[in-house]
């Protein structure tokens, strides 16, 4: 799906947007890792992976839940498994009208 180099580049880009110095990035060494309010931005590796997964297209928002106490939960879904050619073909066939599929199958006999 993504090579390690691609994921590292995405992570460097995300961290660069957050004004963080990441080893191996082209950011200025004199840059501070503080936001405009002067507060440090603390991001965990798990948060960085979620951001990279969303930007890389591996994760997508499945639902947003808000309960009565106004607690927000965002459910993400994704798969690292790549589809096989057969699965891709079935996806294409699934979007076709039934009569076209049947005609195509009978035409091959």
Backbone torsions as a table, in degrees:
resi	resn	phi	psi	omega
1	UNK	NA	-70.6	176.3
2	UNK	-123.2	138.8	175.7
3	UNK	-80.2	166.0	179.8
4	UNK	-61.3	-36.6	179.1
5	UNK	-63.8	-40.8	178.7
6	UNK	-64.1	-43.7	179.4
7	UNK	-64.8	-39.5	177.7
8	UNK	-64.1	-39.4	178.5
9	UNK	-65.4	-43.2	178.4
10	UNK	-61.7	-44.2	179.9
11	UNK	-62.7	-42.8	177.7
12	UNK	-62.2	-40.8	179.2
13	UNK	-64.1	-44.1	179.4
14	UNK	-63.4	-47.9	-179.3
15	UNK	-64.9	-33.9	176.5
16	UNK	-64.8	-36.8	176.7
17	UNK	-65.9	-27.0	179.5
18	UNK	-91.6	10.2	179.8
19	UNK	57.4	42.4	177.8
20	UNK	-108.4	145.1	174.3
21	UNK	-86.5	119.2	-180.0
22	UNK	-113.5	132.6	177.9
23	UNK	-56.2	130.5	178.8
24	UNK	90.9	-3.1	179.5
25	UNK	-88.6	167.2	-179.3
26	UNK	-94.0	19.3	-177.4
27	UNK	-73.1	155.3	179.4
28	UNK	-69.1	133.2	-177.3
29	UNK	-69.0	-19.8	-179.6
30	UNK	-87.3	-3.7	-179.3
31	UNK	-67.7	140.1	176.8
32	UNK	-88.0	150.4	177.9
33	UNK	-97.2	43.1	177.1
34	UNK	-114.2	148.8	177.0
35	UNK	-84.9	-173.8	-174.8
36	UNK	-65.2	-22.0	178.7
37	UNK	-85.4	-3.9	-178.9
38	UNK	87.7	-0.2	179.1
39	UNK	-88.1	144.3	176.6
40	UNK	-72.6	143.6	174.8
41	UNK	-95.1	114.0	178.6
42	UNK	-103.8	122.5	179.4
43	UNK	-130.4	132.6	-179.3
44	UNK	-85.6	162.2	176.0
45	UNK	-59.0	-36.2	178.8
46	UNK	-64.2	-41.6	178.2
47	UNK	-65.0	-39.4	178.2
48	UNK	-63.9	-39.1	178.7
49	UNK	-67.3	-37.6	177.5
50	UNK	-64.6	-44.2	178.4
51	UNK	-61.2	-45.8	179.7
52	UNK	-64.2	-37.4	178.5
53	UNK	-65.0	-39.1	178.9
54	UNK	-69.9	-46.7	-179.6
55	UNK	-65.1	-38.8	-178.4
56	UNK	-77.0	-6.5	177.6
57	UNK	84.0	7.6	178.9
58	UNK	-79.9	-37.0	179.4
59	UNK	-109.8	144.7	173.6
60	UNK	-138.4	155.4	-178.9
61	UNK	-72.2	122.5	178.9
62	UNK	-90.2	-42.6	177.3
63	UNK	-161.3	158.5	174.7
64	UNK	-121.5	121.9	-176.8
65	UNK	-112.8	132.9	175.5
66	UNK	-127.0	120.2	-178.9
67	UNK	-94.0	-177.0	-174.2
68	UNK	-66.3	-21.6	176.5
69	UNK	-90.5	11.1	180.0
70	UNK	60.5	34.3	172.4
71	UNK	-86.9	127.1	-177.0
72	UNK	-100.5	131.4	174.4
73	UNK	-124.7	129.8	177.6
74	UNK	-111.9	119.8	-178.4
75	UNK	-96.9	122.1	178.8
76	UNK	-105.5	146.0	178.2
77	UNK	-136.2	147.6	178.1
78	UNK	-179.1	171.6	-179.5
79	UNK	-142.6	139.6	175.8
80	UNK	-89.6	-8.8	-179.2
81	UNK	-75.7	132.5	177.0
82	UNK	-87.7	142.1	-179.8
83	UNK	-72.3	142.9	175.8
84	UNK	-80.1	168.1	178.2
85	UNK	-60.6	-38.0	179.5
86	UNK	-64.3	-42.3	178.0
87	UNK	-64.8	-39.5	177.0
88	UNK	-63.5	-41.0	179.7
89	UNK	-63.9	-43.8	178.6
90	UNK	-64.3	-34.4	175.2
91	UNK	-63.0	-42.2	178.3
92	UNK	-65.9	-43.0	-179.5
93	UNK	-66.2	-36.8	-179.3
94	UNK	-62.5	-25.1	-180.0
95	UNK	-89.8	-5.5	-179.4
96	UNK	-90.3	150.6	174.4
97	UNK	-63.4	149.3	-175.1
98	UNK	-60.5	-40.8	-177.3
99	UNK	-63.9	-35.5	178.0
100	UNK	-67.3	-39.6	179.1
101	UNK	-64.2	-45.5	-179.0
102	UNK	-63.9	-43.0	177.7
103	UNK	-62.3	-40.4	-179.9
104	UNK	-65.8	-39.5	179.1
105	UNK	-68.0	-42.2	179.4
106	UNK	-69.9	-29.8	178.9
107	UNK	-68.4	-22.3	-179.7
108	UNK	-87.0	-13.4	-178.9
109	UNK	-81.8	NA	NA
